[in-house]
Amino acid sequence: MWAALESLNDVYHHHHRGDGDIGCYTAERLSESRYSLTCTTPHPPDQDLGIVRGLCNRFGDTAENWMIQPQREAQAETSTVMVDVLRLDRLQSQPAPQDWMNNDAALLRTVLKEVCDVVGDVTDELDQKTQQIQASKDRLQQLIDNLGERHAVFSRSNEEGTLQFLSHGFEAIFGVEASQALSRRLEDIVEWTDESRLRLGQDSHALLCGDADHCHGEYAFVHPGGQTRYAEISSSRAVSENESLALEGMIHDITRRKELELELKRTATHDSLTSLLTRREFERRYAREHSRALRYGHELSLILLDLDQFRRLNDRHGHHAGDDVLRAIAAVLLAETRDSDLSGRYGGEELITALPDTAIKDANSLAERIRCRIEETKISTGGQLLTITASLGVATFANYHCTAEQLISHADQALARSKSLGRNRTTIYNQG
């Protein structure tokens, strides 16, 4: 038995000749009835014990009672196996088989066969485990590939946040090839909007510094094709294969969903015919502008516009013609006003515009320009060209205080004055 244990390391290296660092077996004879075997190999301790049991069964007398006691050292990769022979007297009385005890070559061949059988079993088991792991990886890769072009999986290093892995959906979402994105930061390879870039940087910093274990958000970016698109990104801290911390997550293209949300929001706040603000939304935003003007002492002007003889036009040419006229006049209004101005459909054919930080003189000039543009506009509808005029009233909130409702009432009074004077004109509200 001692000769078999003592030869185990030579047999092990003979079987694995040409391999890399495979460790070793070190046998020590503690007494006539007790041996120790120190195993420093890549095998789990249970596999090393299997080798020892195989040697005991082969080289120990079948009448002997072998007890194998594993004792692990502090280091995980090292285990010590103690082998005890309980009935030493019978072992000593047994004649040593001459064919292997006295013949080194025969011993080596016998031990090699037995150890190879045990190692072969271990190798088969390792191959099965390897195949199972590879099958799991293949299934995972198939799941990732089946996510489609609107989803992508990524992995980032924890130190610098650079991308280490990207699934093929990344290119479809961002229009950037994976080969150009790897080893770079996600924040640097996509043209994010300013607000999204700030939030994405904050989320990444929180994950990299350990202030958060998971981050989730929606971010807007400009696609290389020029369109504004949206991505939903979920990131989590994870442990990579080399046991270092990493960031892993999923990216979902939510552009279509965001477009639908924006469309629904616009439907709720804008008139479907003219694309102007609805009366309710105009009043909400106008109240906010009125409060700001009152608080800071700024000027705020209103233009109230009504199309002349619009009902007669509807009766003569039909409602489809009336709709075309309203769309055309609304387009004139939007073209002549600023982005900061508020324009809405206040009634059937009444349109209203609020002009923040605008004096009465400038508001009157704009109203006259709008009136002239309307009068000059030729509107194509039903195979014919129509024209229409408009009456306008202008009021301002400047040297005297009035409520938001009173300012609208002043503009309405000025509009009524324009109509009473013959229509197609602009009138400024005159207090008193």
LOLONU-595858 format. One record per residue (C-alpha): residue in one letter; x, y, z. Coordinates in nm, 2 decimals. Example, Ala and Ser with C-alpha at 12.3 -4.5 7.8 and 13.67 -1.06 7.14 Angstrom:
% residues 2
  rest       x       y       z
     A    1.23   -0.45    0.78
     S    1.37   -0.11    0.71
END
This chain:
% residues 432
  rest       x       y       z
     M    0.00    0.00    0.00
     W    0.28    0.24    0.09
     A    0.45    0.17   -0.24
     A    0.13    0.26   -0.43
     L    0.08    0.59   -0.24
     E    0.45    0.67   -0.28
     S    0.43    0.61   -0.66
     L    0.10    0.81   -0.71
     N    0.27    1.14   -0.79
     D    0.49    0.99   -1.06
     V    0.19    0.81   -1.21
     Y   -0.02    1.13   -1.20
     H    0.25    1.33   -1.38
     H    0.31    1.05   -1.63
     H   -0.06    1.05   -1.72
     H   -0.08    1.43   -1.75
     R    0.26    1.48   -1.92
     G    0.26    1.79   -2.14
     D   -0.02    1.96   -1.94
     G    0.03    2.29   -1.75
     D    0.04    2.34   -1.38
     I   -0.14    2.02   -1.25
     G   -0.02    2.02   -0.89
     C    0.12    1.71   -0.71
     Y    0.06    1.43   -0.46
     T    0.29    1.41   -0.16
     A    0.29    1.08    0.04
     E    0.42    1.06    0.40
     R    0.46    0.74    0.61
     L    0.36    0.84    0.96
     S    0.39    0.49    1.11
     E    0.38    0.13    1.02
     S    0.00    0.14    1.01
     R   -0.07    0.50    0.91
     Y    0.00    0.71    0.60
     S   -0.08    1.06    0.49
     L   -0.13    1.19    0.14
     T   -0.13    1.57    0.07
     C   -0.32    1.65   -0.25
     T   -0.24    1.99   -0.41
     T   -0.43    1.94   -0.74
     P   -0.71    2.12   -0.94
     H   -0.94    1.83   -0.84
     P   -1.21    1.88   -0.58
     P   -1.12    1.69   -0.25
     D   -1.39    1.43   -0.32
     Q   -1.22    1.33   -0.64
     D   -0.88    1.30   -0.47
     L   -1.05    1.08   -0.21
     G   -1.19    0.86   -0.49
     I   -0.83    0.80   -0.61
     V   -0.72    0.70   -0.27
     R   -1.01    0.46   -0.22
     G   -0.93    0.30   -0.56
     L   -0.57    0.24   -0.44
     C   -0.69    0.09   -0.11
     N   -0.93   -0.14   -0.28
     R   -0.67   -0.26   -0.53
     F   -0.36   -0.29   -0.31
     G   -0.49   -0.36    0.03
     D   -0.59   -0.71    0.14
     T   -0.96   -0.76    0.11
     A   -0.97   -0.88    0.47
     E   -0.82   -0.55    0.60
     N   -1.05   -0.27    0.72
     W   -0.93    0.06    0.57
     M   -1.04    0.39    0.72
     I   -0.99    0.70    0.51
     Q   -1.01    1.03    0.70
     P   -1.00    1.36    0.50
     Q   -0.85    1.66    0.68
     R   -0.85    1.99    0.49
     E   -0.58    2.25    0.52
     A   -0.65    2.62    0.55
     Q   -0.60    2.68    0.18
     A   -0.90    2.58   -0.03
     E   -0.68    2.43   -0.31
     T   -0.50    2.19   -0.07
     S   -0.65    1.89    0.11
     T   -0.47    1.62    0.33
     V   -0.60    1.27    0.33
     M   -0.51    1.04    0.62
     V   -0.51    0.67    0.55
     D   -0.52    0.43    0.85
     V   -0.49    0.05    0.86
     L   -0.68   -0.08    1.16
     R   -0.56   -0.45    1.16
     L   -0.19   -0.41    1.12
     D   -0.11   -0.76    1.24
     R   -0.29   -0.92    0.96
     L   -0.14   -0.68    0.71
     Q    0.21   -0.76    0.83
     S    0.15   -1.13    0.81
     Q    0.05   -1.11    0.45
     P    0.33   -1.19    0.20
     A    0.39   -0.91   -0.04
     P    0.29   -1.00   -0.39
     Q    0.63   -1.03   -0.57
     D    0.49   -0.93   -0.91
     W    0.44   -0.57   -0.80
     M    0.62   -0.52   -0.46
     N    0.96   -0.63   -0.60
     N    0.93   -0.52   -0.95
     D    0.92   -0.14   -1.00
     A    0.81   -0.16   -1.36
     A    0.53   -0.40   -1.27
     L    0.43   -0.17   -0.98
     L    0.43    0.14   -1.20
     R    0.22   -0.03   -1.46
     T   -0.03   -0.16   -1.21
     V   -0.06    0.17   -1.03
     L   -0.08    0.36   -1.36
     K   -0.37    0.14   -1.47
     E   -0.56    0.18   -1.15
     V   -0.50    0.56   -1.13
     C   -0.58    0.60   -1.49
     D   -0.91    0.42   -1.44
     V   -0.99    0.65   -1.15
     V   -0.87    0.97   -1.33
     G   -1.06    0.85   -1.64
     D   -1.38    0.84   -1.44
     V   -1.30    1.19   -1.30
     T   -1.23    1.31   -1.65
     D   -1.55    1.17   -1.78
     E   -1.74    1.35   -1.50
     L   -1.56    1.68   -1.58
     D   -1.64    1.64   -1.95
     Q   -2.01    1.59   -1.86
     K   -2.00    1.90   -1.64
     T   -1.83    2.10   -1.91
     Q   -2.09    1.99   -2.17
     Q   -2.37    2.09   -1.93
     I   -2.21    2.43   -1.87
     Q   -2.16    2.48   -2.25
     A   -2.52    2.38   -2.31
     S   -2.64    2.63   -2.05
     K   -2.43    2.90   -2.22
     D   -2.57    2.81   -2.56
     R   -2.93    2.83   -2.42
     L   -2.85    3.17   -2.27
     Q   -2.70    3.29   -2.60
     Q   -3.01    3.17   -2.78
     L   -3.23    3.36   -2.54
     I   -3.02    3.68   -2.59
     D   -3.04    3.64   -2.97
     N   -3.41    3.58   -2.96
     L   -3.47    3.91   -2.78
     G   -3.50    4.09   -3.12
     E   -3.37    4.42   -3.25
     R   -3.55    4.63   -2.99
     H   -3.36    4.48   -2.70
     A   -2.99    4.45   -2.61
     V   -2.79    4.31   -2.33
     F   -2.46    4.47   -2.21
     S   -2.19    4.43   -1.95
     R   -1.96    4.71   -1.82
     S   -1.64    4.70   -1.62
     N   -1.68    4.83   -1.27
     E   -1.36    5.04   -1.27
     E   -1.42    5.27   -1.56
     G   -1.76    5.17   -1.68
     T   -1.64    5.07   -2.03
     L   -1.85    4.82   -2.23
     Q   -1.71    4.47   -2.23
     F   -2.00    4.28   -2.39
     L   -2.29    4.38   -2.62
     S   -2.56    4.17   -2.79
     H   -2.64    4.23   -3.15
     G   -2.95    4.44   -3.07
     F   -2.73    4.73   -2.96
     E   -2.65    4.83   -3.32
     A   -3.02    4.82   -3.42
     I   -3.12    5.05   -3.13
     F   -2.84    5.31   -3.14
     G   -2.70    5.27   -3.50
     V   -2.35    5.21   -3.36
     E   -2.16    4.89   -3.44
     A   -2.07    4.68   -3.14
     S   -1.70    4.68   -3.24
     Q   -1.69    5.06   -3.22
     A   -1.86    5.06   -2.89
     L   -1.66    4.80   -2.69
     S   -1.41    4.94   -2.45
     R   -1.58    5.27   -2.45
     R   -1.83    5.43   -2.21
     L   -2.20    5.42   -2.30
     E   -2.22    5.79   -2.22
     D   -1.96    5.87   -2.48
     I   -2.08    5.67   -2.79
     V   -2.44    5.79   -2.81
     E   -2.56    6.15   -2.87
     W   -2.78    6.18   -2.56
     T   -2.99    6.48   -2.50
     D   -2.84    6.71   -2.23
     E   -3.09    6.61   -1.96
     S   -3.06    6.23   -2.04
     R   -2.68    6.25   -2.05
     L   -2.68    6.41   -1.70
     R   -2.92    6.15   -1.55
     L   -2.73    5.86   -1.72
     G   -2.40    5.98   -1.58
     Q   -2.55    6.02   -1.23
     D   -2.70    5.66   -1.25
     S   -2.37    5.51   -1.37
     H   -2.17    5.69   -1.10
     A   -2.40    5.57   -0.83
     L   -2.36    5.21   -0.95
     L   -1.98    5.23   -1.00
     C   -1.93    5.39   -0.65
     G   -2.16    5.13   -0.48
     D   -2.42    5.39   -0.38
     A   -2.69    5.19   -0.56
     D   -2.72    4.82   -0.66
     H   -2.98    4.89   -0.94
     C   -3.07    5.18   -1.16
     H   -3.36    5.21   -1.41
     G   -3.45    5.50   -1.63
     E   -3.57    5.63   -1.97
     Y   -3.33    5.83   -2.18
     A   -3.36    6.03   -2.50
     F   -3.09    6.03   -2.77
     V   -3.04    6.15   -3.13
     H   -3.00    5.86   -3.37
     P   -2.74    5.89   -3.64
     G   -3.03    5.92   -3.88
     G   -3.13    6.25   -3.71
     Q   -3.45    6.13   -3.53
     T   -3.49    6.16   -3.15
     R   -3.54    5.82   -3.00
     Y   -3.58    5.67   -2.66
     A   -3.42    5.39   -2.46
     E   -3.51    5.23   -2.13
     I   -3.20    5.11   -1.95
     S   -3.18    4.88   -1.64
     S   -2.84    4.83   -1.48
     S   -2.73    4.63   -1.18
     R   -2.41    4.55   -1.00
     A   -2.29    4.19   -1.06
     V   -1.99    3.96   -1.02
     S   -1.80    3.88   -1.34
     E   -1.63    3.55   -1.43
     N   -1.30    3.67   -1.27
     E   -1.49    3.75   -0.96
     S   -1.45    4.12   -1.00
     L   -1.75    4.36   -0.98
     A   -1.92    4.46   -1.30
     L   -2.23    4.63   -1.43
     E   -2.48    4.43   -1.63
     G   -2.81    4.53   -1.77
     M   -3.06    4.54   -2.05
     I   -3.15    4.82   -2.30
     H   -3.51    4.84   -2.45
     D   -3.60    5.06   -2.75
     I   -3.91    5.24   -2.63
     T   -3.93    5.49   -2.91
     R   -4.27    5.38   -3.04
     R   -4.41    5.38   -2.69
     K   -4.29    5.73   -2.62
     E   -4.42    5.85   -2.95
     L   -4.76    5.72   -2.86
     E   -4.74    5.88   -2.52
     L   -4.65    6.21   -2.67
     E   -4.93    6.18   -2.92
     L   -5.18    6.11   -2.65
     K   -5.05    6.40   -2.45
     R   -5.07    6.63   -2.75
     T   -5.42    6.50   -2.82
     A   -5.52    6.60   -2.47
     T   -5.37    6.95   -2.50
     H   -5.41    7.05   -2.86
     D   -5.70    7.10   -3.09
     S   -5.71    6.81   -3.35
     L   -5.82    7.04   -3.63
     T   -5.60    7.34   -3.59
     S   -5.31    7.20   -3.38
     L   -5.35    7.50   -3.16
     L   -5.39    7.46   -2.78
     T   -5.73    7.36   -2.66
     R   -5.92    7.63   -2.46
     R   -5.86    7.44   -2.14
     E   -5.49    7.40   -2.19
     F   -5.46    7.76   -2.31
     E   -5.62    7.89   -1.99
     R   -5.40    7.67   -1.78
     R   -5.08    7.80   -1.94
     Y   -5.21    8.16   -1.97
     A   -5.29    8.16   -1.59
     R   -4.93    8.07   -1.53
     E   -4.80    8.35   -1.75
     H   -5.03    8.60   -1.59
     S   -4.90    8.50   -1.24
     R   -4.54    8.54   -1.36
     A   -4.61    8.88   -1.51
     L   -4.79    9.00   -1.19
     R   -4.51    8.87   -0.97
     Y   -4.22    9.03   -1.17
     G   -4.40    9.33   -1.31
     H   -4.36    9.22   -1.67
     E   -4.60    9.31   -1.95
     L   -4.84    9.06   -2.09
     S   -5.06    9.12   -2.40
     L   -5.35    8.94   -2.56
     I   -5.48    8.92   -2.91
     L   -5.83    8.78   -2.96
     L   -5.92    8.70   -3.33
     D   -6.26    8.62   -3.49
     L   -6.31    8.52   -3.85
     D   -6.56    8.75   -4.03
     Q   -6.88    8.59   -4.18
     F   -6.74    8.24   -4.10
     R   -7.09    8.09   -4.06
     R   -7.20    8.22   -4.39
     L   -6.89    8.06   -4.55
     N   -6.98    7.73   -4.38
     D   -7.34    7.75   -4.51
     R   -7.23    7.83   -4.86
     H   -6.93    7.60   -4.91
     G   -6.99    7.33   -4.64
     H   -6.81    7.23   -4.32
     H   -6.52    7.08   -4.50
     A   -6.44    7.42   -4.65
     G   -6.48    7.57   -4.31
     D   -6.23    7.32   -4.16
     D   -5.98    7.40   -4.44
     V   -6.01    7.77   -4.36
     L   -5.96    7.72   -3.99
     R   -5.65    7.51   -4.05
     A   -5.51    7.78   -4.29
     I   -5.57    8.07   -4.05
     A   -5.42    7.87   -3.76
     A   -5.11    7.81   -3.97
     V   -5.08    8.19   -4.03
     L   -5.11    8.25   -3.65
     L   -4.84    8.00   -3.57
     A   -4.61    8.13   -3.84
     E   -4.63    8.49   -3.71
     T   -4.59    8.42   -3.34
     R   -4.29    8.31   -3.13
     D   -4.23    7.97   -2.96
     S   -4.28    8.14   -2.63
     D   -4.62    8.28   -2.72
     L   -4.94    8.08   -2.65
     S   -5.19    8.03   -2.93
     G   -5.52    7.85   -2.88
     R   -5.86    7.78   -3.02
     Y   -6.09    7.97   -2.79
     G   -6.42    7.91   -2.95
     G   -6.56    7.79   -3.28
     E   -6.39    8.04   -3.50
     E   -6.23    8.25   -3.23
     L   -5.85    8.22   -3.19
     I   -5.65    8.37   -2.91
     T   -5.28    8.45   -2.85
     A   -5.10    8.54   -2.53
     L   -4.77    8.74   -2.57
     P   -4.55    8.74   -2.27
     D   -4.31    9.03   -2.22
     T   -4.48    9.22   -2.50
     A   -4.59    9.59   -2.49
     I   -4.92    9.71   -2.64
     K   -4.75    9.88   -2.93
     D   -4.57    9.56   -3.04
     A   -4.88    9.35   -2.98
     N   -5.08    9.58   -3.20
     S   -4.82    9.57   -3.48
     L   -4.83    9.19   -3.47
     A   -5.21    9.18   -3.48
     E   -5.21    9.41   -3.78
     R   -4.95    9.18   -3.95
     I   -5.16    8.88   -3.88
     R   -5.48    9.05   -4.01
     C   -5.31    9.15   -4.34
     R   -5.17    8.79   -4.39
     I   -5.52    8.65   -4.34
     E   -5.67    8.89   -4.59
     E   -5.40    8.80   -4.85
     T   -5.43    8.42   -4.80
     K   -5.59    8.21   -5.07
     I   -5.73    7.90   -4.93
     S   -5.77    7.60   -5.17
     T   -6.07    7.38   -5.08
     G   -6.31    7.17   -5.30
     G   -6.14    7.28   -5.62
     Q   -6.18    7.65   -5.55
     L   -5.99    7.93   -5.38
     L   -6.15    8.11   -5.09
     T   -6.06    8.42   -4.90
     I   -6.16    8.55   -4.56
     T   -6.10    8.84   -4.33
     A   -6.06    8.87   -3.95
     S   -6.14    9.12   -3.67
     L   -5.89    9.15   -3.38
     G   -5.89    9.29   -3.03
     V   -5.57    9.37   -2.84
     A   -5.53    9.43   -2.46
     T   -5.23    9.45   -2.24
     F   -5.15    9.40   -1.87
     A   -4.89    9.67   -1.79
     N   -4.96   10.00   -1.60
     Y   -5.27    9.87   -1.41
     H   -5.35    9.54   -1.24
     C   -5.62    9.31   -1.36
     T   -5.70    8.95   -1.33
     A   -5.64    8.70   -1.60
     E   -6.01    8.68   -1.68
     Q   -6.04    9.06   -1.69
     L   -5.76    9.08   -1.94
     I   -5.94    8.84   -2.17
     S   -6.26    9.04   -2.12
     H   -6.07    9.36   -2.23
     A   -5.95    9.19   -2.55
     D   -6.30    9.07   -2.62
     Q   -6.44    9.42   -2.58
     A   -6.18    9.55   -2.82
     L   -6.27    9.27   -3.07
     A   -6.64    9.37   -3.04
     R   -6.54    9.72   -3.12
     S   -6.36    9.61   -3.44
     K   -6.67    9.43   -3.55
     S   -6.90    9.72   -3.48
     L   -6.67    9.94   -3.69
     G   -6.71    9.72   -4.00
     R   -6.49    9.42   -3.94
     N   -6.15    9.34   -4.09
     R   -5.97    9.57   -3.85
     T   -5.76    9.57   -3.53
     T   -5.87    9.76   -3.21
     I   -5.67    9.82   -2.89
     Y   -5.86    9.81   -2.57
     N   -5.89   10.16   -2.42
     Q   -5.97   10.17   -2.05
     G   -6.23   10.42   -1.95
END
